[in-house]
Amino acid sequence: MAKKNEAEIAETTNSLGLPSFFQGLKEEFDKVVWPSRQQLVSESAAVLLMMALSASLIFLVDKFFTWAAQQVF
């Protein structure tokens, strides 16, 4: 079995407990690059538009195959 080095021992002993969890959580949230309001709105609009286009395409393909199946059967 391999021995743990000092960094691994310090990491395991420091990572225990609720206060250190919230400290780590705060540090990670500080690293996040939050989008601006304009970027959020424009990207949300793009997602909604692509979703509507995809749903429309699936609907049209479904209607086409329904019509084609009725013609055959």
Predicted model as a PDB file, atoms N, CA, C, CB and O in Angstrom, pLDDT in the B-factor column:
MODEL        1                                                                  
ATOM      1  N   MET A   1       0.852  -1.183   0.000  1.00 55.00           N  
ATOM      2  CA  MET A   1       0.000   0.000   0.000  1.00 55.00           C  
ATOM      3  C   MET A   1       0.888   1.234   0.000  1.00 55.00           C  
ATOM      4  CB  MET A   1      -0.964   0.005   1.225  1.00 55.00           C  
ATOM      5  O   MET A   1       1.854   1.300   0.760  1.00 55.00           O  
ATOM      6  N   ALA A   2       0.575   2.209  -0.842  1.00 60.00           N  
ATOM      7  CA  ALA A   2       1.400   3.402  -0.974  1.00 60.00           C  
ATOM      8  C   ALA A   2       1.147   4.359   0.183  1.00 60.00           C  
ATOM      9  CB  ALA A   2       1.127   4.098  -2.312  1.00 60.00           C  
ATOM     10  O   ALA A   2       0.031   4.484   0.688  1.00 60.00           O  
ATOM     11  N   LYS A   3       2.219   5.029   0.583  1.00 65.00           N  
ATOM     12  CA  LYS A   3       2.087   6.032   1.649  1.00 65.00           C  
ATOM     13  C   LYS A   3       1.518   7.313   1.065  1.00 65.00           C  
ATOM     14  CB  LYS A   3       3.458   6.307   2.336  1.00 65.00           C  
ATOM     15  O   LYS A   3       1.780   7.651  -0.089  1.00 65.00           O  
ATOM     16  N   LYS A   4       0.739   8.020   1.866  1.00 58.00           N  
ATOM     17  CA  LYS A   4       0.188   9.303   1.432  1.00 58.00           C  
ATOM     18  C   LYS A   4       1.230  10.390   1.674  1.00 58.00           C  
ATOM     19  CB  LYS A   4      -1.145   9.631   2.184  1.00 58.00           C  
ATOM     20  O   LYS A   4       1.922  10.391   2.692  1.00 58.00           O  
ATOM     21  N   ASN A   5       1.328  11.309   0.724  1.00 62.00           N  
ATOM     22  CA  ASN A   5       2.234  12.426   0.945  1.00 62.00           C  
ATOM     23  C   ASN A   5       1.529  13.495   1.773  1.00 62.00           C  
ATOM     24  CB  ASN A   5       2.729  13.011  -0.402  1.00 62.00           C  
ATOM     25  O   ASN A   5       0.343  13.372   2.077  1.00 62.00           O  
ATOM     26  N   GLU A   6       2.265  14.541   2.135  1.00 59.00           N  
ATOM     27  CA  GLU A   6       1.711  15.571   3.021  1.00 59.00           C  
ATOM     28  C   GLU A   6       0.521  16.293   2.408  1.00 59.00           C  
ATOM     29  CB  GLU A   6       2.779  16.578   3.375  1.00 59.00           C  
ATOM     30  O   GLU A   6      -0.419  16.645   3.121  1.00 59.00           O  
ATOM     31  N   ALA A   7       0.544  16.517   1.111  1.00 56.00           N  
ATOM     32  CA  ALA A   7      -0.555  17.226   0.453  1.00 56.00           C  
ATOM     33  C   ALA A   7      -1.844  16.416   0.525  1.00 56.00           C  
ATOM     34  CB  ALA A   7      -0.202  17.526  -1.013  1.00 56.00           C  
ATOM     35  O   ALA A   7      -2.916  16.973   0.759  1.00 56.00           O  
ATOM     36  N   GLU A   8      -1.744  15.107   0.327  1.00 57.00           N  
ATOM     37  CA  GLU A   8      -2.939  14.259   0.402  1.00 57.00           C  
ATOM     38  C   GLU A   8      -3.480  14.196   1.820  1.00 57.00           C  
ATOM     39  CB  GLU A   8      -2.628  12.847  -0.098  1.00 57.00           C  
ATOM     40  O   GLU A   8      -4.694  14.201   2.021  1.00 57.00           O  
ATOM     41  N   ILE A   9      -2.601  14.139   2.794  1.00 55.00           N  
ATOM     42  CA  ILE A   9      -3.041  14.097   4.197  1.00 55.00           C  
ATOM     43  C   ILE A   9      -3.713  15.414   4.562  1.00 55.00           C  
ATOM     44  CB  ILE A   9      -1.840  13.818   5.151  1.00 55.00           C  
ATOM     45  O   ILE A   9      -4.774  15.413   5.186  1.00 55.00           O  
ATOM     46  N   ALA A  10      -3.108  16.539   4.180  1.00 54.00           N  
ATOM     47  CA  ALA A  10      -3.693  17.842   4.477  1.00 54.00           C  
ATOM     48  C   ALA A  10      -5.032  18.001   3.776  1.00 54.00           C  
ATOM     49  CB  ALA A  10      -2.742  18.967   4.062  1.00 54.00           C  
ATOM     50  O   ALA A  10      -5.961  18.582   4.336  1.00 54.00           O  
ATOM     51  N   GLU A  11      -5.137  17.491   2.561  1.00 55.00           N  
ATOM     52  CA  GLU A  11      -6.382  17.610   1.808  1.00 55.00           C  
ATOM     53  C   GLU A  11      -7.504  16.833   2.484  1.00 55.00           C  
ATOM     54  CB  GLU A  11      -6.189  17.114   0.373  1.00 55.00           C  
ATOM     55  O   GLU A  11      -8.629  17.326   2.573  1.00 55.00           O  
ATOM     56  N   THR A  12      -7.216  15.632   2.959  1.00 53.00           N  
ATOM     57  CA  THR A  12      -8.267  14.832   3.573  1.00 53.00           C  
ATOM     58  C   THR A  12      -8.652  15.375   4.939  1.00 53.00           C  
ATOM     59  CB  THR A  12      -7.825  13.386   3.696  1.00 53.00           C  
ATOM     60  O   THR A  12      -9.824  15.317   5.310  1.00 53.00           O  
ATOM     61  N   THR A  13      -7.697  15.901   5.698  1.00 53.00           N  
ATOM     62  CA  THR A  13      -8.031  16.426   7.020  1.00 53.00           C  
ATOM     63  C   THR A  13      -8.716  17.784   6.919  1.00 53.00           C  
ATOM     64  CB  THR A  13      -6.772  16.537   7.880  1.00 53.00           C  
ATOM     65  O   THR A  13      -9.556  18.100   7.761  1.00 53.00           O  
ATOM     66  N   ASN A  14      -8.384  18.599   5.915  1.00 55.00           N  
ATOM     67  CA  ASN A  14      -8.994  19.916   5.762  1.00 55.00           C  
ATOM     68  C   ASN A  14     -10.363  19.840   5.097  1.00 55.00           C  
ATOM     69  CB  ASN A  14      -8.084  20.820   4.958  1.00 55.00           C  
ATOM     70  O   ASN A  14     -11.155  20.773   5.227  1.00 55.00           O  
ATOM     71  N   SER A  15     -10.658  18.771   4.399  1.00 58.00           N  
ATOM     72  CA  SER A  15     -11.911  18.698   3.667  1.00 58.00           C  
ATOM     73  C   SER A  15     -13.069  18.175   4.516  1.00 58.00           C  
ATOM     74  CB  SER A  15     -11.737  17.824   2.459  1.00 58.00           C  
ATOM     75  O   SER A  15     -14.187  18.045   4.017  1.00 58.00           O  
ATOM     76  N   LEU A  16     -12.821  17.879   5.765  1.00 75.00           N  
ATOM     77  CA  LEU A  16     -13.885  17.376   6.621  1.00 75.00           C  
ATOM     78  C   LEU A  16     -14.615  18.529   7.288  1.00 75.00           C  
ATOM     79  CB  LEU A  16     -13.325  16.416   7.676  1.00 75.00           C  
ATOM     80  O   LEU A  16     -13.990  19.503   7.708  1.00 75.00           O  
ATOM     81  N   GLY A  17     -15.919  18.423   7.386  1.00 88.00           N  
ATOM     82  CA  GLY A  17     -16.700  19.408   8.113  1.00 88.00           C  
ATOM     83  C   GLY A  17     -17.493  20.329   7.216  1.00 88.00           C  
ATOM     84  O   GLY A  17     -17.144  20.576   6.062  1.00 88.00           O  
ATOM     85  N   LEU A  18     -18.568  20.824   7.787  1.00 91.00           N  
ATOM     86  CA  LEU A  18     -19.484  21.689   7.062  1.00 91.00           C  
ATOM     87  C   LEU A  18     -18.900  23.069   6.773  1.00 91.00           C  
ATOM     88  CB  LEU A  18     -20.758  21.837   7.839  1.00 91.00           C  
ATOM     89  O   LEU A  18     -19.102  23.579   5.672  1.00 91.00           O  
ATOM     90  N   PRO A  19     -18.183  23.699   7.708  1.00 91.00           N  
ATOM     91  CA  PRO A  19     -17.612  25.030   7.389  1.00 91.00           C  
ATOM     92  C   PRO A  19     -16.633  24.996   6.213  1.00 91.00           C  
ATOM     93  CB  PRO A  19     -16.899  25.595   8.615  1.00 91.00           C  
ATOM     94  O   PRO A  19     -16.637  25.903   5.380  1.00 91.00           O  
ATOM     95  N   SER A  20     -15.810  23.976   6.141  1.00 91.00           N  
ATOM     96  CA  SER A  20     -14.862  23.913   5.028  1.00 91.00           C  
ATOM     97  C   SER A  20     -15.588  23.630   3.711  1.00 91.00           C  
ATOM     98  CB  SER A  20     -13.796  22.831   5.291  1.00 91.00           C  
ATOM     99  O   SER A  20     -15.140  24.056   2.646  1.00 91.00           O  
ATOM    100  N   PHE A  21     -16.699  22.916   3.788  1.00 92.00           N  
ATOM    101  CA  PHE A  21     -17.498  22.677   2.577  1.00 92.00           C  
ATOM    102  C   PHE A  21     -18.023  23.992   2.025  1.00 92.00           C  
ATOM    103  CB  PHE A  21     -18.673  21.715   2.872  1.00 92.00           C  
ATOM    104  O   PHE A  21     -17.909  24.259   0.829  1.00 92.00           O  
ATOM    105  N   PHE A  22     -18.603  24.820   2.902  1.00 94.00           N  
ATOM    106  CA  PHE A  22     -19.152  26.086   2.449  1.00 94.00           C  
ATOM    107  C   PHE A  22     -18.060  27.055   2.012  1.00 94.00           C  
ATOM    108  CB  PHE A  22     -19.988  26.710   3.544  1.00 94.00           C  
ATOM    109  O   PHE A  22     -18.285  27.864   1.112  1.00 94.00           O  
ATOM    110  N   GLN A  23     -16.896  26.989   2.624  1.00 94.00           N  
ATOM    111  CA  GLN A  23     -15.775  27.813   2.191  1.00 94.00           C  
ATOM    112  C   GLN A  23     -15.360  27.411   0.765  1.00 94.00           C  
ATOM    113  CB  GLN A  23     -14.576  27.671   3.179  1.00 94.00           C  
ATOM    114  O   GLN A  23     -15.132  28.274  -0.083  1.00 94.00           O  
ATOM    115  N   GLY A  24     -15.265  26.117   0.511  1.00 93.00           N  
ATOM    116  CA  GLY A  24     -14.933  25.635  -0.820  1.00 93.00           C  
ATOM    117  C   GLY A  24     -16.007  25.994  -1.830  1.00 93.00           C  
ATOM    118  O   GLY A  24     -15.707  26.338  -2.973  1.00 93.00           O  
ATOM    119  N   LEU A  25     -17.262  25.912  -1.404  1.00 94.00           N  
ATOM    120  CA  LEU A  25     -18.373  26.274  -2.274  1.00 94.00           C  
ATOM    121  C   LEU A  25     -18.291  27.746  -2.673  1.00 94.00           C  
ATOM    122  CB  LEU A  25     -19.710  25.984  -1.582  1.00 94.00           C  
ATOM    123  O   LEU A  25     -18.483  28.088  -3.840  1.00 94.00           O  
ATOM    124  N   LYS A  26     -18.004  28.614  -1.702  1.00 94.00           N  
ATOM    125  CA  LYS A  26     -17.863  30.042  -1.982  1.00 94.00           C  
ATOM    126  C   LYS A  26     -16.696  30.293  -2.933  1.00 94.00           C  
ATOM    127  CB  LYS A  26     -17.664  30.829  -0.676  1.00 94.00           C  
ATOM    128  O   LYS A  26     -16.815  31.116  -3.840  1.00 94.00           O  
ATOM    129  N   GLU A  27     -15.588  29.611  -2.748  1.00 95.00           N  
ATOM    130  CA  GLU A  27     -14.435  29.776  -3.631  1.00 95.00           C  
ATOM    131  C   GLU A  27     -14.771  29.365  -5.061  1.00 95.00           C  
ATOM    132  CB  GLU A  27     -13.250  28.960  -3.114  1.00 95.00           C  
ATOM    133  O   GLU A  27     -14.345  30.024  -6.009  1.00 95.00           O  
ATOM    134  N   GLU A  28     -15.526  28.287  -5.225  1.00 94.00           N  
ATOM    135  CA  GLU A  28     -15.901  27.833  -6.565  1.00 94.00           C  
ATOM    136  C   GLU A  28     -16.884  28.804  -7.225  1.00 94.00           C  
ATOM    137  CB  GLU A  28     -16.515  26.427  -6.497  1.00 94.00           C  
ATOM    138  O   GLU A  28     -16.782  29.065  -8.424  1.00 94.00           O  
ATOM    139  N   PHE A  29     -17.833  29.338  -6.454  1.00 93.00           N  
ATOM    140  CA  PHE A  29     -18.775  30.308  -7.019  1.00 93.00           C  
ATOM    141  C   PHE A  29     -18.071  31.592  -7.427  1.00 93.00           C  
ATOM    142  CB  PHE A  29     -19.884  30.621  -6.016  1.00 93.00           C  
ATOM    143  O   PHE A  29     -18.503  32.258  -8.368  1.00 93.00           O  
ATOM    144  N   ASP A  30     -16.994  31.951  -6.738  1.00 93.00           N  
ATOM    145  CA  ASP A  30     -16.235  33.139  -7.116  1.00 93.00           C  
ATOM    146  C   ASP A  30     -15.523  32.947  -8.457  1.00 93.00           C  
ATOM    147  CB  ASP A  30     -15.219  33.481  -6.029  1.00 93.00           C  
ATOM    148  O   ASP A  30     -15.198  33.930  -9.122  1.00 93.00           O  
ATOM    149  N   LYS A  31     -15.278  31.710  -8.862  1.00 95.00           N  
ATOM    150  CA  LYS A  31     -14.607  31.424 -10.119  1.00 95.00           C  
ATOM    151  C   LYS A  31     -15.557  31.462 -11.319  1.00 95.00           C  
ATOM    152  CB  LYS A  31     -13.941  30.075 -10.042  1.00 95.00           C  
ATOM    153  O   LYS A  31     -15.107  31.538 -12.462  1.00 95.00           O  
ATOM    154  N   VAL A  32     -16.857  31.411 -11.064  1.00 94.00           N  
ATOM    155  CA  VAL A  32     -17.848  31.354 -12.144  1.00 94.00           C  
ATOM    156  C   VAL A  32     -17.917  32.700 -12.857  1.00 94.00           C  
ATOM    157  CB  VAL A  32     -19.244  30.963 -11.592  1.00 94.00           C  
ATOM    158  O   VAL A  32     -17.951  33.751 -12.217  1.00 94.00           O  
ATOM    159  N   VAL A  33     -17.939  32.658 -14.180  1.00 93.00           N  
ATOM    160  CA  VAL A  33     -18.127  33.869 -14.981  1.00 93.00           C  
ATOM    161  C   VAL A  33     -19.607  33.938 -15.330  1.00 93.00           C  
ATOM    162  CB  VAL A  33     -17.219  33.868 -16.285  1.00 93.00           C  
ATOM    163  O   VAL A  33     -20.091  33.181 -16.172  1.00 93.00           O  
ATOM    164  N   TRP A  34     -20.321  34.849 -14.679  1.00 91.00           N  
ATOM    165  CA  TRP A  34     -21.757  34.951 -14.872  1.00 91.00           C  
ATOM    166  C   TRP A  34     -22.054  35.767 -16.127  1.00 91.00           C  
ATOM    167  CB  TRP A  34     -22.430  35.584 -13.639  1.00 91.00           C  
ATOM    168  O   TRP A  34     -21.369  36.758 -16.380  1.00 91.00           O  
ATOM    169  N   PRO A  35     -23.056  35.380 -16.923  1.00 94.00           N  
ATOM    170  CA  PRO A  35     -23.373  36.127 -18.146  1.00 94.00           C  
ATOM    171  C   PRO A  35     -24.055  37.456 -17.827  1.00 94.00           C  
ATOM    172  CB  PRO A  35     -24.270  35.287 -19.065  1.00 94.00           C  
ATOM    173  O   PRO A  35     -24.687  37.613 -16.783  1.00 94.00           O  
ATOM    174  N   SER A  36     -23.912  38.400 -18.743  1.00 96.00           N  
ATOM    175  CA  SER A  36     -24.612  39.676 -18.591  1.00 96.00           C  
ATOM    176  C   SER A  36     -26.093  39.453 -18.916  1.00 96.00           C  
ATOM    177  CB  SER A  36     -23.987  40.786 -19.520  1.00 96.00           C  
ATOM    178  O   SER A  36     -26.472  38.414 -19.458  1.00 96.00           O  
ATOM    179  N   ARG A  37     -26.912  40.435 -18.580  1.00 96.00           N  
ATOM    180  CA  ARG A  37     -28.352  40.319 -18.848  1.00 96.00           C  
ATOM    181  C   ARG A  37     -28.600  40.213 -20.357  1.00 96.00           C  
ATOM    182  CB  ARG A  37     -29.122  41.538 -18.256  1.00 96.00           C  
ATOM    183  O   ARG A  37     -29.437  39.423 -20.795  1.00 96.00           O  
ATOM    184  N   GLN A  38     -27.875  41.008 -21.150  1.00 97.00           N  
ATOM    185  CA  GLN A  38     -28.051  40.975 -22.606  1.00 97.00           C  
ATOM    186  C   GLN A  38     -27.662  39.611 -23.173  1.00 97.00           C  
ATOM    187  CB  GLN A  38     -27.214  42.082 -23.274  1.00 97.00           C  
ATOM    188  O   GLN A  38     -28.355  39.075 -24.038  1.00 97.00           O  
ATOM    189  N   GLN A  39     -26.567  39.058 -22.692  1.00 97.00           N  
ATOM    190  CA  GLN A  39     -26.123  37.747 -23.163  1.00 97.00           C  
ATOM    191  C   GLN A  39     -27.125  36.671 -22.761  1.00 97.00           C  
ATOM    192  CB  GLN A  39     -24.727  37.413 -22.603  1.00 97.00           C  
ATOM    193  O   GLN A  39     -27.419  35.770 -23.547  1.00 97.00           O  
ATOM    194  N   LEU A  40     -27.646  36.759 -21.550  1.00 97.00           N  
ATOM    195  CA  LEU A  40     -28.621  35.785 -21.074  1.00 97.00           C  
ATOM    196  C   LEU A  40     -29.890  35.819 -21.915  1.00 97.00           C  
ATOM    197  CB  LEU A  40     -28.957  36.043 -19.609  1.00 97.00           C  
ATOM    198  O   LEU A  40     -30.422  34.773 -22.288  1.00 97.00           O  
ATOM    199  N   VAL A  41     -30.375  37.023 -22.212  1.00 97.00           N  
ATOM    200  CA  VAL A  41     -31.599  37.155 -23.001  1.00 97.00           C  
ATOM    201  C   VAL A  41     -31.385  36.653 -24.424  1.00 97.00           C  
ATOM    202  CB  VAL A  41     -32.070  38.616 -23.022  1.00 97.00           C  
ATOM    203  O   VAL A  41     -32.217  35.917 -24.954  1.00 97.00           O  
ATOM    204  N   SER A  42     -30.272  37.048 -25.049  1.00 97.00           N  
ATOM    205  CA  SER A  42     -30.054  36.653 -26.442  1.00 97.00           C  
ATOM    206  C   SER A  42     -29.837  35.144 -26.570  1.00 97.00           C  
ATOM    207  CB  SER A  42     -28.851  37.404 -27.023  1.00 97.00           C  
ATOM    208  O   SER A  42     -30.344  34.529 -27.508  1.00 97.00           O  
ATOM    209  N   GLU A  43     -29.108  34.553 -25.659  1.00 97.00           N  
ATOM    210  CA  GLU A  43     -28.880  33.103 -25.738  1.00 97.00           C  
ATOM    211  C   GLU A  43     -30.145  32.320 -25.401  1.00 97.00           C  
ATOM    212  CB  GLU A  43     -27.746  32.690 -24.793  1.00 97.00           C  
ATOM    213  O   GLU A  43     -30.382  31.254 -25.968  1.00 97.00           O  
ATOM    214  N   SER A  44     -30.957  32.841 -24.483  1.00 98.00           N  
ATOM    215  CA  SER A  44     -32.233  32.184 -24.184  1.00 98.00           C  
ATOM    216  C   SER A  44     -33.159  32.249 -25.391  1.00 98.00           C  
ATOM    217  CB  SER A  44     -32.908  32.834 -22.959  1.00 98.00           C  
ATOM    218  O   SER A  44     -33.855  31.280 -25.695  1.00 98.00           O  
ATOM    219  N   ALA A  45     -33.171  33.382 -26.076  1.00 98.00           N  
ATOM    220  CA  ALA A  45     -33.995  33.519 -27.281  1.00 98.00           C  
ATOM    221  C   ALA A  45     -33.520  32.557 -28.366  1.00 98.00           C  
ATOM    222  CB  ALA A  45     -33.958  34.972 -27.803  1.00 98.00           C  
ATOM    223  O   ALA A  45     -34.334  31.966 -29.075  1.00 98.00           O  
ATOM    224  N   ALA A  46     -32.210  32.400 -28.496  1.00 98.00           N  
ATOM    225  CA  ALA A  46     -31.676  31.471 -29.498  1.00 98.00           C  
ATOM    226  C   ALA A  46     -32.086  30.038 -29.180  1.00 98.00           C  
ATOM    227  CB  ALA A  46     -30.143  31.579 -29.571  1.00 98.00           C  
ATOM    228  O   ALA A  46     -32.432  29.276 -30.084  1.00 98.00           O  
ATOM    229  N   VAL A  47     -32.049  29.669 -27.913  1.00 98.00           N  
ATOM    230  CA  VAL A  47     -32.440  28.314 -27.518  1.00 98.00           C  
ATOM    231  C   VAL A  47     -33.925  28.091 -27.803  1.00 98.00           C  
ATOM    232  CB  VAL A  47     -32.136  28.071 -26.017  1.00 98.00           C  
ATOM    233  O   VAL A  47     -34.307  27.049 -28.335  1.00 98.00           O  
ATOM    234  N   LEU A  48     -34.761  29.068 -27.449  1.00 98.00           N  
ATOM    235  CA  LEU A  48     -36.197  28.928 -27.698  1.00 98.00           C  
ATOM    236  C   LEU A  48     -36.503  28.850 -29.193  1.00 98.00           C  
ATOM    237  CB  LEU A  48     -36.958  30.097 -27.072  1.00 98.00           C  
ATOM    238  O   LEU A  48     -37.368  28.079 -29.609  1.00 98.00           O  
ATOM    239  N   LEU A  49     -35.800  29.642 -30.001  1.00 98.00           N  
ATOM    240  CA  LEU A  49     -36.000  29.603 -31.444  1.00 98.00           C  
ATOM    241  C   LEU A  49     -35.606  28.240 -32.013  1.00 98.00           C  
ATOM    242  CB  LEU A  49     -35.194  30.715 -32.123  1.00 98.00           C  
ATOM    243  O   LEU A  49     -36.345  27.668 -32.813  1.00 98.00           O  
ATOM    244  N   MET A  50     -34.462  27.724 -31.612  1.00 98.00           N  
ATOM    245  CA  MET A  50     -34.030  26.414 -32.115  1.00 98.00           C  
ATOM    246  C   MET A  50     -34.983  25.304 -31.652  1.00 98.00           C  
ATOM    247  CB  MET A  50     -32.592  26.108 -31.644  1.00 98.00           C  
ATOM    248  O   MET A  50     -35.244  24.353 -32.388  1.00 98.00           O  
ATOM    249  N   MET A  51     -35.491  25.437 -30.439  1.00 98.00           N  
ATOM    250  CA  MET A  51     -36.446  24.452 -29.937  1.00 98.00           C  
ATOM    251  C   MET A  51     -37.737  24.472 -30.775  1.00 98.00           C  
ATOM    252  CB  MET A  51     -36.766  24.726 -28.447  1.00 98.00           C  
ATOM    253  O   MET A  51     -38.279  23.422 -31.117  1.00 98.00           O  
ATOM    254  N   ALA A  52     -38.216  25.678 -31.096  1.00 98.00           N  
ATOM    255  CA  ALA A  52     -39.431  25.809 -31.903  1.00 98.00           C  
ATOM    256  C   ALA A  52     -39.199  25.268 -33.317  1.00 98.00           C  
ATOM    257  CB  ALA A  52     -39.885  27.286 -31.963  1.00 98.00           C  
ATOM    258  O   ALA A  52     -40.061  24.583 -33.868  1.00 98.00           O  
ATOM    259  N   LEU A  53     -38.047  25.570 -33.900  1.00 98.00           N  
ATOM    260  CA  LEU A  53     -37.749  25.055 -35.234  1.00 98.00           C  
ATOM    261  C   LEU A  53     -37.632  23.534 -35.243  1.00 98.00           C  
ATOM    262  CB  LEU A  53     -36.463  25.675 -35.759  1.00 98.00           C  
ATOM    263  O   LEU A  53     -38.128  22.876 -36.158  1.00 98.00           O  
ATOM    264  N   SER A  54     -36.979  22.976 -34.228  1.00 98.00           N  
ATOM    265  CA  SER A  54     -36.848  21.514 -34.143  1.00 98.00           C  
ATOM    266  C   SER A  54     -38.208  20.850 -33.974  1.00 98.00           C  
ATOM    267  CB  SER A  54     -35.927  21.124 -32.976  1.00 98.00           C  
ATOM    268  O   SER A  54     -38.496  19.842 -34.620  1.00 98.00           O  
ATOM    269  N   ALA A  55     -39.045  21.417 -33.105  1.00 98.00           N  
ATOM    270  CA  ALA A  55     -40.378  20.853 -32.889  1.00 98.00           C  
ATOM    271  C   ALA A  55     -41.205  20.930 -34.171  1.00 98.00           C  
ATOM    272  CB  ALA A  55     -41.099  21.591 -31.742  1.00 98.00           C  
ATOM    273  O   ALA A  55     -41.935  19.993 -34.492  1.00 98.00           O  
ATOM    274  N   SER A  56     -41.097  22.034 -34.903  1.00 98.00           N  
ATOM    275  CA  SER A  56     -41.833  22.185 -36.164  1.00 98.00           C  
ATOM    276  C   SER A  56     -41.369  21.167 -37.199  1.00 98.00           C  
ATOM    277  CB  SER A  56     -41.664  23.605 -36.716  1.00 98.00           C  
ATOM    278  O   SER A  56     -42.186  20.573 -37.903  1.00 98.00           O  
ATOM    279  N   LEU A  57     -40.067  20.970 -37.290  1.00 98.00           N  
ATOM    280  CA  LEU A  57     -39.532  19.998 -38.241  1.00 98.00           C  
ATOM    281  C   LEU A  57     -39.994  18.581 -37.891  1.00 98.00           C  
ATOM    282  CB  LEU A  57     -37.995  20.065 -38.265  1.00 98.00           C  
ATOM    283  O   LEU A  57     -40.387  17.822 -38.777  1.00 98.00           O  
ATOM    284  N   ILE A  58     -39.949  18.231 -36.636  1.00 98.00           N  
ATOM    285  CA  ILE A  58     -40.401  16.897 -36.214  1.00 98.00           C  
ATOM    286  C   ILE A  58     -41.889  16.731 -36.508  1.00 98.00           C  
ATOM    287  CB  ILE A  58     -40.123  16.672 -34.701  1.00 98.00           C  
ATOM    288  O   ILE A  58     -42.318  15.670 -36.962  1.00 98.00           O  
ATOM    289  N   PHE A  59     -42.682  17.782 -36.250  1.00 98.00           N  
ATOM    290  CA  PHE A  59     -44.119  17.735 -36.531  1.00 98.00           C  
ATOM    291  C   PHE A  59     -44.374  17.515 -38.023  1.00 98.00           C  
ATOM    292  CB  PHE A  59     -44.803  19.035 -36.060  1.00 98.00           C  
ATOM    293  O   PHE A  59     -45.207  16.690 -38.399  1.00 98.00           O  
ATOM    294  N   LEU A  60     -43.655  18.255 -38.872  1.00 98.00           N  
ATOM    295  CA  LEU A  60     -43.859  18.122 -40.314  1.00 98.00           C  
ATOM    296  C   LEU A  60     -43.439  16.747 -40.827  1.00 98.00           C  
ATOM    297  CB  LEU A  60     -43.086  19.205 -41.053  1.00 98.00           C  
ATOM    298  O   LEU A  60     -44.125  16.166 -41.668  1.00 98.00           O  
ATOM    299  N   VAL A  61     -42.340  16.228 -40.338  1.00 98.00           N  
ATOM    300  CA  VAL A  61     -41.898  14.888 -40.750  1.00 98.00           C  
ATOM    301  C   VAL A  61     -42.913  13.841 -40.302  1.00 98.00           C  
ATOM    302  CB  VAL A  61     -40.497  14.564 -40.163  1.00 98.00           C  
ATOM    303  O   VAL A  61     -43.219  12.911 -41.047  1.00 98.00           O  
ATOM    304  N   ASP A  62     -43.434  13.992 -39.084  1.00 98.00           N  
ATOM    305  CA  ASP A  62     -44.443  13.060 -38.574  1.00 98.00           C  
ATOM    306  C   ASP A  62     -45.707  13.114 -39.429  1.00 98.00           C  
ATOM    307  CB  ASP A  62     -44.780  13.380 -37.105  1.00 98.00           C  
ATOM    308  O   ASP A  62     -46.273  12.078 -39.778  1.00 98.00           O  
ATOM    309  N   LYS A  63     -46.145  14.324 -39.761  1.00 98.00           N  
ATOM    310  CA  LYS A  63     -47.345  14.456 -40.606  1.00 98.00           C  
ATOM    311  C   LYS A  63     -47.114  13.842 -41.993  1.00 98.00           C  
ATOM    312  CB  LYS A  63     -47.742  15.946 -40.749  1.00 98.00           C  
ATOM    313  O   LYS A  63     -48.009  13.201 -42.543  1.00 98.00           O  
ATOM    314  N   PHE A  64     -45.921  14.035 -42.555  1.00 98.00           N  
ATOM    315  CA  PHE A  64     -45.608  13.467 -43.862  1.00 98.00           C  
ATOM    316  C   PHE A  64     -45.675  11.940 -43.811  1.00 98.00           C  
ATOM    317  CB  PHE A  64     -44.216  13.928 -44.331  1.00 98.00           C  
ATOM    318  O   PHE A  64     -46.288  11.317 -44.678  1.00 98.00           O  
ATOM    319  N   PHE A  65     -45.045  11.335 -42.795  1.00 97.00           N  
ATOM    320  CA  PHE A  65     -45.058   9.878 -42.714  1.00 97.00           C  
ATOM    321  C   PHE A  65     -46.453   9.341 -42.405  1.00 97.00           C  
ATOM    322  CB  PHE A  65     -44.075   9.404 -41.654  1.00 97.00           C  
ATOM    323  O   PHE A  65     -46.801   8.246 -42.846  1.00 97.00           O  
ATOM    324  N   THR A  66     -47.252  10.092 -41.659  1.00 97.00           N  
ATOM    325  CA  THR A  66     -48.641   9.683 -41.419  1.00 97.00           C  
ATOM    326  C   THR A  66     -49.419   9.687 -42.734  1.00 97.00           C  
ATOM    327  CB  THR A  66     -49.323  10.621 -40.383  1.00 97.00           C  
ATOM    328  O   THR A  66     -50.146   8.742 -43.037  1.00 97.00           O  
ATOM    329  N   TRP A  67     -49.259  10.758 -43.512  1.00 97.00           N  
ATOM    330  CA  TRP A  67     -49.917  10.842 -44.817  1.00 97.00           C  
ATOM    331  C   TRP A  67     -49.446   9.725 -45.753  1.00 97.00           C  
ATOM    332  CB  TRP A  67     -49.652  12.210 -45.457  1.00 97.00           C  
ATOM    333  O   TRP A  67     -50.260   9.106 -46.438  1.00 97.00           O  
ATOM    334  N   ALA A  68     -48.126   9.466 -45.784  1.00 96.00           N  
ATOM    335  CA  ALA A  68     -47.585   8.424 -46.649  1.00 96.00           C  
ATOM    336  C   ALA A  68     -48.089   7.047 -46.239  1.00 96.00           C  
ATOM    337  CB  ALA A  68     -46.061   8.452 -46.623  1.00 96.00           C  
ATOM    338  O   ALA A  68     -48.382   6.217 -47.100  1.00 96.00           O  
ATOM    339  N   ALA A  69     -48.194   6.792 -44.946  1.00 96.00           N  
ATOM    340  CA  ALA A  69     -48.689   5.493 -44.482  1.00 96.00           C  
ATOM    341  C   ALA A  69     -50.158   5.325 -44.832  1.00 96.00           C  
ATOM    342  CB  ALA A  69     -48.486   5.344 -42.965  1.00 96.00           C  
ATOM    343  O   ALA A  69     -50.586   4.214 -45.148  1.00 96.00           O  
ATOM    344  N   GLN A  70     -50.933   6.384 -44.786  1.00 95.00           N  
ATOM    345  CA  GLN A  70     -52.352   6.293 -45.166  1.00 95.00           C  
ATOM    346  C   GLN A  70     -52.516   6.038 -46.658  1.00 95.00           C  
ATOM    347  CB  GLN A  70     -53.093   7.576 -44.778  1.00 95.00           C  
ATOM    348  O   GLN A  70     -53.472   5.384 -47.075  1.00 95.00           O  
ATOM    349  N   GLN A  71     -51.605   6.540 -47.450  1.00 94.00           N  
ATOM    350  CA  GLN A  71     -51.672   6.298 -48.883  1.00 94.00           C  
ATOM    351  C   GLN A  71     -51.358   4.846 -49.224  1.00 94.00           C  
ATOM    352  CB  GLN A  71     -50.715   7.222 -49.614  1.00 94.00           C  
ATOM    353  O   GLN A  71     -51.931   4.282 -50.156  1.00 94.00           O  
ATOM    354  N   VAL A  72     -50.435   4.238 -48.456  1.00 92.00           N  
ATOM    355  CA  VAL A  72     -50.027   2.850 -48.711  1.00 92.00           C  
ATOM    356  C   VAL A  72     -51.049   1.884 -48.145  1.00 92.00           C  
ATOM    357  CB  VAL A  72     -48.640   2.567 -48.105  1.00 92.00           C  
ATOM    358  O   VAL A  72     -51.419   0.919 -48.813  1.00 92.00           O  
ATOM    359  N   PHE A  73     -51.510   2.123 -46.935  1.00 87.00           N  
ATOM    360  CA  PHE A  73     -52.404   1.168 -46.283  1.00 87.00           C  
ATOM    361  C   PHE A  73     -53.796   1.652 -46.411  1.00 87.00           C  
ATOM    362  CB  PHE A  73     -52.046   0.959 -44.817  1.00 87.00           C  
ATOM    363  O   PHE A  73     -54.723   0.999 -45.931  1.00 87.00           O  
TER     364      PHE A  73                                                      
ENDMDL                                                                          
END                                                                             
